[in-house]
Amino acid sequence: MKVLGIESSCDETGVALYDTARGLLGHAVHTQVAMHEAYGGVVPELASRDHVRRLIPLLERVLADANCARGEIDAIAYTAGPGLAGALLVGASFAEALAMALGVPAVPVHHLEGHLLSPLLSQTVPQFPFIALLVSGGHTQLMRVARVGDYELLGESLDDAAGEAFDKTAKLLGLGYPGGPALAKLAETGTPGRYKLPRPMLNSGDLSFSFSGLKTAVLTAARAAELTEADRADLAAEFQEAVTEVLAAKAVAACRQRRLSSLVVAGGVGANRRLRQRLDAALAKIGGRVFYPELELCTDNGAMIAFAGSQRLLQGDLPVPGTGAFAVRPRWPLAEIS
């Protein structure tokens, strides 16, 4: 079964083709970073219009790379939420229209479920059940994953997610967009420990997160004196240490609490090198292992949506083809799907 995946939830347009027998046949992503950079963040209307421009060329590219005709597509999966309403509508309407034209099922997919299952596209995959740390954009969550569609929320951020904290802190330090990767790069040249930043909720006894206070602590330190380039690097390094220490500690606590040794990490922040170092070391101490998606699949992409859609279809979740009726959900808790 060949499943086409369409991702358009924010500022990446992703198209991919996944075969349940042969694996990922091809995928392509267009990022809008250059377009939004001048504004210091994503402009929803510009994002939606750019998705319109990119979808057909990306579809043709993926099908050509996979040597697949449109008539060979068996189903189309698309991101139905959460995300920017206009951007979601572009991908959803495109996918539903193409599905109607081809007479195949269209499968709405939860964006975070796509991230959650993306490590299963790697060479080495975890076995169910496992603990998942989702660190994607505006989401920081710990989940127990029993199987596809069976997700138990263990803890989440009470305010800013880790990705948001990275982006906002980068802006405080005068870094460009996207802030997270820029801050991580600056942190590589700094020395943590010179500035003393808090580790929010590190010893709270639960699996919740909070990063807004950490961002405020950075602001206080930045305003105390005019920062040199070396100061900014040290502050970035200390901030990164604080976030990754909390994420690693909570992830290990979740594994211990549920007596599981496999941790899956998914989402854009999962590409952070320091976070991977900390998680690998922390899980090794308890005899566990961490599973990551390939680096190119950490950010938003169509491959994860195609794969998630294929798993839903294999479970017998078969929508009726050709109805043309659909809806998107800009706000959609992962716990609501089953």
ZALO-911862 format. One line per field, with one value per residue: x, y, z of N, C-alpha, C, CB in turn; residue in three letters. Coordinates in steps of 0.1 Angstrom, whole numbers. Glycine has a CB too. Layout:
<nodes>
n_px: c(X,...)
n_py: c(Y,...)
n_pz: c(Z,...)
ca_px: c(X,...)
ca_py: c(Y,...)
ca_pz: c(Z,...)
c_px: c(X,...)
c_py: c(Y,...)
c_pz: c(Z,...)
cb_px: c(X,...)
cb_py: c(Y,...)
cb_pz: c(Z,...)
rest: c(ALA,...)
</nodes>
This chain:
<nodes>
n_px: c(8,7,12,5,19,10,22,15,14,26,54,68,66,57,60,56,61,51,56,41,53,78,89,100,97,103,108,102,109,100,113,102,119,136,118,103,122,127,107,110,97,70,47,14,-4,13,26,5,0,24,25,5,18,38,30,21,45,62,49,50,78,84,69,82,108,103,95,68,34,5,-18,-11,-11,-24,-36,-41,-26,-29,-19,-41,-42,-26,-20,-14,-43,-50,-28,-31,-55,-48,-32,-50,-73,-60,-51,-76,-90,-73,-75,-102,-103,-87,-100,-94,-88,-87,-68,-70,-44,-30,-7,13,12,24,50,56,56,77,104,101,106,132,164,169,145,122,106,72,58,68,84,78,93,82,92,84,82,56,51,58,60,56,49,33,36,17,9,2,-19,-26,-21,-8,-8,17,30,34,43,36,35,55,67,97,108,97,108,135,134,124,144,166,159,160,187,195,196,191,162,155,152,160,180,200,206,216,239,254,258,276,301,303,307,291,278,291,271,243,216,182,168,140,114,128,130,104,89,70,60,58,65,81,90,89,98,126,132,127,147,169,165,167,194,206,199,213,239,257,261,289,301,312,299,273,275,282,259,240,250,246,219,210,221,205,179,182,191,168,149,161,162,135,126,140,129,103,106,116,94,74,86,100,124,130,132,117,125,112,105,114,133,145,166,187,220,233,212,207,231,230,206,213,234,221,200,216,227,206,203,190,178,179,159,159,144,157,179,170,143,134,124,93,77,66,70,67,40,28,37,24,-3,-4,-2,-25,-43,-36,-45,-71,-85,-104,-113,-141,-136,-136,-156,-152,-156,-143,-124,-103,-82,-70,-63,-57,-56,-34,-41,-67,-71,-75)
n_py: c(-12,21,52,86,114,145,175,205,223,245,263,247,229,198,167,133,98,68,33,5,-20,-16,6,40,58,82,117,152,185,218,246,276,294,315,333,341,352,379,390,380,358,334,344,340,343,346,322,304,310,304,276,269,275,256,229,214,213,200,175,165,162,143,120,116,110,86,71,67,67,88,74,51,56,47,58,89,107,134,163,173,188,197,233,261,276,285,275,247,243,246,223,203,207,203,177,163,169,157,131,126,129,107,87,74,67,94,104,120,132,135,160,158,131,122,131,116,90,90,81,54,51,49,31,14,5,12,-10,-15,-14,22,51,84,114,144,171,195,225,243,224,205,174,144,111,79,53,28,14,21,48,45,64,78,106,118,140,176,208,236,262,280,260,239,245,270,285,283,298,323,331,332,355,374,375,386,372,357,345,311,309,288,269,288,297,273,269,292,286,265,278,289,289,270,277,300,320,318,300,291,257,249,233,210,194,189,166,156,151,174,204,236,266,293,309,305,318,344,347,347,371,389,386,395,421,432,440,454,431,413,396,372,370,366,342,325,328,317,291,283,285,265,243,243,238,213,197,196,184,159,148,146,129,105,100,95,71,54,55,42,19,13,9,20,50,73,101,129,155,190,201,178,174,188,188,188,180,154,142,144,129,103,96,97,77,55,50,38,15,18,29,53,64,80,99,101,128,145,141,152,178,193,173,154,127,116,120,105,79,77,79,55,36,39,31,4,-5,-7,16,30,55,66,68,98,116,143,159,176,187,209,211,234,236,207,184,157,136,132,116,82)
n_pz: c(0,-10,5,3,19,33,46,62,84,95,89,71,40,33,15,9,0,12,14,25,23,13,25,30,1,-10,-3,2,13,17,32,48,60,51,40,62,79,78,93,118,128,122,97,95,72,50,52,45,18,6,9,-9,-33,-33,-31,-54,-71,-53,-50,-76,-78,-58,-66,-90,-82,-68,-88,-94,-105,-104,-103,-89,-62,-31,-9,9,33,56,75,99,121,152,145,123,113,86,71,76,63,37,31,38,21,-4,-2,2,-21,-41,-33,-38,-65,-73,-62,-37,-2,21,48,78,99,131,139,160,165,142,146,169,160,142,147,142,115,113,110,132,154,182,204,213,246,250,264,254,245,235,218,203,186,199,219,247,259,278,271,275,254,243,220,185,185,211,236,265,284,304,314,309,295,315,308,287,261,255,230,224,245,237,213,222,240,223,208,228,231,208,185,153,133,125,160,178,166,161,187,198,183,190,217,216,216,240,277,301,334,342,343,365,362,368,373,363,380,384,406,413,417,400,365,351,332,331,315,313,334,333,309,317,336,320,307,328,335,311,311,332,326,299,273,261,232,241,266,258,245,267,283,266,265,292,294,276,289,312,302,289,310,326,309,304,330,337,317,323,348,341,327,347,365,350,345,322,296,271,254,233,213,198,174,167,186,194,177,188,197,223,239,230,238,266,271,260,278,303,300,296,321,335,322,298,265,240,213,182,155,121,114,94,96,119,120,108,84,55,55,80,84,63,71,97,88,73,93,107,87,84,108,103,101,81,61,41,6,-15,-4,1,23,50,79,98,127,145,172,190,212,218,234,228,206,194)
ca_px: c(0,14,5,11,18,10,24,15,9,33,63,74,57,63,53,64,54,56,51,40,61,92,94,100,101,108,102,108,104,104,112,99,127,141,107,98,133,126,97,114,87,61,35,4,-10,24,28,-5,1,35,21,-3,27,48,25,22,59,68,42,56,92,84,64,93,119,98,91,54,24,-5,-28,-6,-13,-35,-43,-34,-26,-25,-20,-54,-40,-28,-12,-20,-56,-49,-18,-37,-66,-42,-28,-62,-81,-52,-52,-89,-93,-66,-81,-115,-100,-81,-109,-87,-91,-80,-67,-65,-34,-25,7,22,13,34,63,57,59,87,115,98,111,147,170,167,132,119,94,61,55,79,82,81,95,78,97,81,76,49,47,68,52,60,38,36,30,15,8,-3,-32,-28,-11,-11,-1,23,34,36,47,25,36,63,74,111,111,93,118,147,132,123,157,174,155,166,202,198,199,181,152,148,161,165,193,210,211,224,252,262,261,288,313,302,310,280,282,294,258,236,202,174,164,126,106,136,127,89,83,60,66,55,76,78,102,88,107,139,134,128,160,179,162,173,209,210,197,222,250,258,267,298,298,315,289,261,278,281,245,233,254,240,204,209,223,193,168,185,191,154,143,167,158,121,125,145,119,91,110,116,80,66,95,103,138,131,128,117,126,108,103,125,143,152,178,197,231,235,201,210,242,224,196,220,241,211,194,226,229,196,202,180,183,171,156,156,142,168,179,161,129,131,115,81,79,55,73,60,25,25,38,13,-15,-3,-4,-40,-50,-33,-53,-85,-92,-106,-124,-148,-130,-145,-167,-149,-159,-132,-122,-90,-83,-58,-60,-61,-48,-30,-48,-81,-71,-74)
ca_py: c(0,33,63,99,122,160,183,220,228,258,269,237,222,184,157,121,86,56,20,-4,-31,-12,17,54,58,95,128,165,195,232,254,290,302,327,342,347,357,394,394,375,348,330,352,329,345,343,307,297,313,297,262,268,275,246,216,206,210,189,163,160,158,130,109,113,103,73,64,63,74,92,63,40,60,39,66,101,112,148,169,180,197,212,241,274,273,287,265,234,242,244,209,194,208,197,162,158,170,147,118,125,127,94,76,67,73,105,101,131,128,144,164,152,116,120,132,105,77,92,72,41,51,47,17,7,10,7,-19,-10,1,30,65,94,128,152,185,200,238,247,213,196,164,130,102,64,48,13,10,32,52,43,73,83,118,117,154,185,221,244,275,279,248,241,251,284,291,285,309,336,334,337,369,383,376,393,362,357,335,306,311,276,265,299,297,261,272,301,279,257,286,294,280,270,278,314,325,308,300,280,245,249,221,199,186,190,153,152,151,186,213,251,272,308,316,304,328,356,347,352,385,396,386,403,436,436,447,453,418,411,384,361,369,361,327,319,328,308,278,280,283,252,233,243,231,199,190,193,174,146,143,142,117,94,98,88,57,47,54,32,7,11,12,26,64,79,115,134,169,198,202,165,175,195,179,187,172,140,138,142,118,91,93,94,64,44,48,30,4,20,33,64,62,92,99,107,143,152,139,158,190,189,166,146,113,112,120,93,67,77,75,41,27,40,23,-10,-9,-8,29,32,65,64,77,106,123,157,166,175,198,210,214,242,231,193,176,144,126,130,106,69)
ca_pz: c(0,-11,11,2,31,31,59,60,96,99,79,62,32,32,7,9,-4,20,10,37,21,9,33,25,-13,-14,4,-1,22,14,44,46,70,45,39,75,87,79,103,131,131,111,94,90,58,40,52,38,4,1,8,-22,-44,-32,-30,-67,-75,-44,-53,-88,-75,-50,-75,-100,-75,-64,-101,-91,-111,-94,-102,-80,-48,-25,1,11,47,57,88,101,133,154,137,119,106,72,66,77,53,23,29,39,9,-15,0,0,-36,-48,-29,-45,-80,-75,-56,-27,11,27,62,86,109,142,137,170,163,132,153,179,154,132,150,136,102,113,108,144,159,195,206,222,249,253,268,243,248,224,220,189,185,211,227,254,266,280,269,275,241,243,206,177,189,226,242,279,288,317,319,298,300,321,301,275,257,254,217,225,253,229,203,228,246,212,205,239,229,196,175,142,132,137,172,185,161,163,201,200,176,199,229,214,218,254,288,311,348,346,348,373,358,375,366,367,383,384,418,416,420,390,352,344,328,330,310,312,344,328,299,325,343,310,305,340,333,300,314,343,321,284,270,250,224,250,276,251,243,280,287,258,270,305,292,270,300,321,295,286,322,331,299,306,343,336,308,331,359,334,324,360,370,343,344,307,293,258,253,220,213,185,173,162,196,194,169,196,200,237,245,227,247,280,271,259,290,314,298,297,335,340,313,288,252,233,198,175,141,114,116,84,99,132,118,101,71,50,57,93,82,55,80,107,81,69,105,109,77,87,119,98,102,66,57,28,-4,-23,2,0,35,59,89,104,141,149,186,191,222,214,242,223,196,199)
c_px: c(9,6,12,9,19,11,24,10,14,41,71,63,63,54,62,55,60,49,52,49,76,98,92,105,107,101,109,101,109,102,110,108,131,130,103,109,132,116,100,105,78,49,25,-1,1,27,18,-3,13,32,13,7,36,43,26,36,65,62,49,70,92,80,75,104,115,94,76,44,13,-15,-23,-7,-25,-43,-35,-36,-22,-27,-33,-53,-30,-18,-19,-32,-55,-40,-24,-48,-60,-39,-40,-70,-73,-53,-65,-94,-86,-71,-94,-112,-95,-90,-103,-91,-82,-80,-62,-56,-31,-10,16,23,23,48,66,61,71,100,113,102,126,151,167,155,129,107,84,61,68,75,86,82,93,83,96,75,69,45,59,60,59,48,43,28,29,14,3,-17,-35,-17,-16,-2,4,27,36,40,35,25,43,68,89,115,108,104,131,146,132,136,167,171,161,181,205,201,188,171,157,158,167,179,204,215,220,238,260,266,274,301,313,306,298,286,286,282,251,221,195,171,149,120,115,133,112,83,72,67,62,67,72,91,101,97,121,142,135,141,171,177,168,188,213,209,207,234,250,266,277,294,301,305,276,263,277,267,237,237,247,225,202,211,211,182,170,186,177,148,148,162,144,119,129,135,107,94,110,102,72,74,97,118,140,125,128,117,122,104,115,136,150,164,190,208,233,224,203,221,237,215,203,227,232,204,203,228,218,193,193,186,173,170,152,152,155,167,170,146,125,122,103,84,67,57,66,45,21,26,27,0,-15,-6,-19,-47,-48,-41,-68,-92,-93,-117,-129,-141,-141,-156,-164,-151,-147,-132,-108,-92,-70,-53,-66,-52,-46,-38,-62,-82,-70,-74)
c_py: c(12,45,76,107,137,167,198,227,242,263,260,230,208,175,145,109,75,44,11,-16,-27,0,31,54,72,106,141,175,208,240,269,299,315,337,349,354,372,399,388,364,344,340,342,331,342,328,300,298,305,282,260,267,263,232,208,203,199,176,157,155,144,119,106,105,89,65,58,72,78,81,51,44,53,47,78,105,126,153,177,189,190,219,254,270,274,277,251,232,240,229,200,195,201,182,156,158,160,133,116,122,113,83,68,74,85,104,113,126,139,147,158,137,113,121,120,92,78,84,58,40,49,33,8,13,4,-2,-13,-19,8,44,74,108,136,166,191,214,242,236,207,187,151,121,87,59,33,7,22,35,51,51,79,95,117,131,163,199,229,258,273,265,250,248,266,291,293,297,323,341,339,351,378,385,382,384,362,346,324,306,299,271,275,299,285,263,281,294,270,264,292,284,281,271,292,322,314,309,289,268,243,236,209,189,187,177,148,153,163,195,227,258,288,315,315,315,342,358,352,367,394,397,395,418,441,443,445,440,419,399,371,359,363,346,320,318,318,293,274,278,269,241,232,235,217,191,186,183,160,140,138,130,104,90,91,73,48,45,43,19,3,16,19,40,68,94,120,149,177,199,189,165,182,185,177,178,158,134,134,130,104,86,89,80,52,40,39,18,5,25,44,62,76,90,104,122,150,150,145,170,185,184,158,131,108,111,108,80,66,73,61,32,28,31,8,-15,-10,5,34,42,62,73,86,114,138,165,165,188,197,214,221,238,217,186,162,133,124,120,92,59)
c_pz: c(0,-5,9,14,27,44,55,72,100,88,71,54,29,24,7,5,4,15,22,36,19,17,26,11,-17,-5,1,8,17,27,40,55,63,43,52,83,89,90,117,136,120,109,88,76,48,40,44,23,-2,0,-5,-33,-44,-34,-43,-71,-66,-47,-65,-86,-68,-58,-85,-94,-71,-76,-99,-98,-101,-92,-93,-66,-43,-15,3,26,47,71,89,114,142,145,133,110,91,65,66,66,39,21,29,26,-3,-14,-3,-15,-44,-45,-37,-59,-82,-70,-46,-13,14,42,70,98,119,140,147,170,152,138,162,172,144,135,144,121,101,111,120,151,173,194,215,234,251,258,257,249,236,226,206,190,199,220,234,262,268,279,271,263,242,229,198,181,204,233,255,282,302,323,307,304,304,315,288,273,256,241,218,234,246,220,210,235,235,208,216,237,216,184,164,143,122,148,178,179,162,177,204,194,185,211,228,217,232,264,299,325,352,350,355,370,365,366,370,369,383,395,422,420,411,376,344,341,329,326,309,322,340,318,307,332,333,308,316,339,322,302,325,338,306,281,259,243,233,260,270,249,256,285,279,262,283,303,286,280,309,315,294,299,327,322,302,319,343,328,316,342,353,332,337,366,363,340,329,305,279,258,238,221,199,186,171,173,198,186,177,201,215,244,242,236,261,281,270,271,301,312,299,312,341,331,302,275,247,218,193,161,134,115,106,87,113,131,110,87,67,53,70,92,73,63,90,100,77,81,108,99,80,99,115,99,87,64,43,18,-11,-17,1,12,45,69,94,119,146,164,187,200,217,221,237,212,201,186)
cb_px: c(-10,19,3,5,28,-2,37,6,11,41,71,83,53,66,50,69,56,53,59,26,57,92,108,107,90,106,101,106,110,96,124,85,139,147,95,92,146,122,83,114,80,56,39,-7,-15,37,28,-19,3,47,12,-12,36,55,11,14,67,66,27,56,99,75,51,98,122,87,100,51,17,-12,-31,9,-14,-30,-44,-40,-17,-34,-7,-65,-54,-25,-8,-10,-67,-45,-5,-44,-74,-29,-19,-70,-84,-38,-47,-99,-90,-51,-83,-123,-89,-68,-114,-72,-90,-85,-57,-77,-21,-28,8,17,-1,33,64,44,47,91,118,83,107,152,184,179,120,116,99,47,46,88,90,71,109,63,112,72,65,37,40,78,39,67,33,30,39,2,-1,-3,-43,-27,-8,-9,-9,36,46,23,54,27,42,74,68,118,103,79,121,150,119,112,163,172,140,163,208,209,201,188,138,143,153,156,191,204,199,217,250,253,249,288,313,289,323,272,293,301,250,239,200,161,173,118,94,151,136,82,76,47,62,44,81,73,106,73,105,142,122,116,164,176,147,169,214,201,183,226,264,264,257,313,307,329,285,258,292,290,239,237,269,242,199,219,236,189,165,198,198,146,146,182,160,112,133,159,115,87,124,125,73,62,89,93,147,124,136,104,140,95,96,121,136,142,176,191,244,236,187,214,253,217,186,230,250,201,187,239,229,182,199,170,184,177,145,168,130,168,194,165,126,144,122,71,92,54,88,64,20,35,52,11,-16,11,4,-44,-45,-18,-52,-92,-83,-109,-118,-163,-123,-150,-168,-157,-172,-118,-133,-81,-85,-60,-67,-61,-54,-15,-49,-87,-61,-86)
cb_py: c(0,36,60,106,118,164,178,223,219,256,279,227,229,178,162,118,84,59,14,-8,-39,-8,15,64,54,98,125,169,192,238,252,293,294,324,335,336,354,400,389,386,351,316,364,329,359,351,302,302,328,299,258,280,287,247,216,214,222,193,165,170,169,132,113,126,111,74,52,63,67,105,58,37,76,27,58,113,103,157,178,170,199,215,234,282,282,301,266,232,255,252,205,198,222,202,158,166,184,148,117,137,137,93,67,67,62,119,89,139,123,139,179,157,110,130,145,103,73,106,71,37,65,52,18,7,7,19,-34,-11,2,31,68,93,131,151,185,191,238,255,202,205,162,129,103,57,52,10,-2,28,45,28,85,72,131,109,153,186,229,245,286,290,241,227,245,285,282,273,307,335,322,327,370,376,362,403,348,356,341,291,318,265,261,312,297,249,278,314,270,252,297,300,285,258,269,321,331,309,299,286,232,257,220,203,189,197,154,161,138,194,210,256,267,312,309,291,328,357,334,344,388,390,371,399,438,423,442,465,408,411,383,363,384,368,325,326,342,310,277,292,294,251,237,257,238,198,198,206,178,147,154,154,119,96,111,95,56,55,68,38,-5,18,0,17,73,74,121,126,175,211,207,155,182,202,184,201,177,139,148,154,119,92,105,105,63,48,61,38,-8,31,21,78,51,102,108,102,148,147,124,163,201,201,158,148,111,121,133,92,68,90,84,38,32,54,26,-12,1,-18,39,19,79,66,69,97,120,163,161,175,197,219,201,256,241,187,176,141,132,143,109,65)
cb_pz: c(12,-26,26,-11,41,23,66,48,108,112,86,69,19,45,-8,24,-19,35,-3,40,9,-5,37,34,-22,-29,20,-16,36,3,53,49,74,31,32,84,80,66,99,141,144,114,84,99,56,44,67,42,1,11,20,-24,-43,-19,-25,-77,-75,-30,-55,-99,-67,-37,-82,-107,-62,-55,-104,-76,-123,-99,-115,-84,-47,-19,15,2,56,47,91,103,140,169,124,111,111,69,74,90,53,22,40,51,6,-14,14,9,-41,-45,-14,-43,-84,-68,-67,-29,22,22,65,92,102,156,137,184,159,121,161,186,146,132,164,138,95,126,105,154,150,204,210,215,261,241,281,232,254,221,225,181,175,207,218,263,258,294,254,288,229,251,204,161,182,230,232,290,286,317,328,289,288,336,311,275,244,254,206,232,266,221,196,239,253,200,204,253,230,197,180,129,127,134,182,183,146,159,211,194,162,202,234,200,208,257,295,310,350,334,335,388,343,380,370,357,374,384,430,404,434,390,345,352,314,344,297,314,357,322,290,335,349,297,304,353,331,288,318,351,327,278,267,256,211,256,281,238,237,290,286,243,271,315,282,258,308,324,282,278,333,330,285,306,354,331,296,337,365,321,318,370,369,330,352,298,294,247,262,212,218,181,186,159,209,190,156,208,194,244,239,212,247,284,260,247,294,314,284,291,342,341,321,292,242,236,196,176,136,99,115,70,99,139,110,101,71,35,58,104,75,43,87,114,69,63,116,108,63,90,130,106,110,59,58,29,-14,-33,17,-12,42,51,100,97,150,148,197,176,236,215,257,218,185,208)
rest: c(MET,LYS,VAL,LEU,GLY,ILE,GLU,SER,SER,CYS,ASP,GLU,THR,GLY,VAL,ALA,LEU,TYR,ASP,THR,ALA,ARG,GLY,LEU,LEU,GLY,HIS,ALA,VAL,HIS,THR,GLN,VAL,ALA,MET,HIS,GLU,ALA,TYR,GLY,GLY,VAL,VAL,PRO,GLU,LEU,ALA,SER,ARG,ASP,HIS,VAL,ARG,ARG,LEU,ILE,PRO,LEU,LEU,GLU,ARG,VAL,LEU,ALA,ASP,ALA,ASN,CYS,ALA,ARG,GLY,GLU,ILE,ASP,ALA,ILE,ALA,TYR,THR,ALA,GLY,PRO,GLY,LEU,ALA,GLY,ALA,LEU,LEU,VAL,GLY,ALA,SER,PHE,ALA,GLU,ALA,LEU,ALA,MET,ALA,LEU,GLY,VAL,PRO,ALA,VAL,PRO,VAL,HIS,HIS,LEU,GLU,GLY,HIS,LEU,LEU,SER,PRO,LEU,LEU,SER,GLN,THR,VAL,PRO,GLN,PHE,PRO,PHE,ILE,ALA,LEU,LEU,VAL,SER,GLY,GLY,HIS,THR,GLN,LEU,MET,ARG,VAL,ALA,ARG,VAL,GLY,ASP,TYR,GLU,LEU,LEU,GLY,GLU,SER,LEU,ASP,ASP,ALA,ALA,GLY,GLU,ALA,PHE,ASP,LYS,THR,ALA,LYS,LEU,LEU,GLY,LEU,GLY,TYR,PRO,GLY,GLY,PRO,ALA,LEU,ALA,LYS,LEU,ALA,GLU,THR,GLY,THR,PRO,GLY,ARG,TYR,LYS,LEU,PRO,ARG,PRO,MET,LEU,ASN,SER,GLY,ASP,LEU,SER,PHE,SER,PHE,SER,GLY,LEU,LYS,THR,ALA,VAL,LEU,THR,ALA,ALA,ARG,ALA,ALA,GLU,LEU,THR,GLU,ALA,ASP,ARG,ALA,ASP,LEU,ALA,ALA,GLU,PHE,GLN,GLU,ALA,VAL,THR,GLU,VAL,LEU,ALA,ALA,LYS,ALA,VAL,ALA,ALA,CYS,ARG,GLN,ARG,ARG,LEU,SER,SER,LEU,VAL,VAL,ALA,GLY,GLY,VAL,GLY,ALA,ASN,ARG,ARG,LEU,ARG,GLN,ARG,LEU,ASP,ALA,ALA,LEU,ALA,LYS,ILE,GLY,GLY,ARG,VAL,PHE,TYR,PRO,GLU,LEU,GLU,LEU,CYS,THR,ASP,ASN,GLY,ALA,MET,ILE,ALA,PHE,ALA,GLY,SER,GLN,ARG,LEU,LEU,GLN,GLY,ASP,LEU,PRO,VAL,PRO,GLY,THR,GLY,ALA,PHE,ALA,VAL,ARG,PRO,ARG,TRP,PRO,LEU,ALA,GLU,ILE,SER)
</nodes>
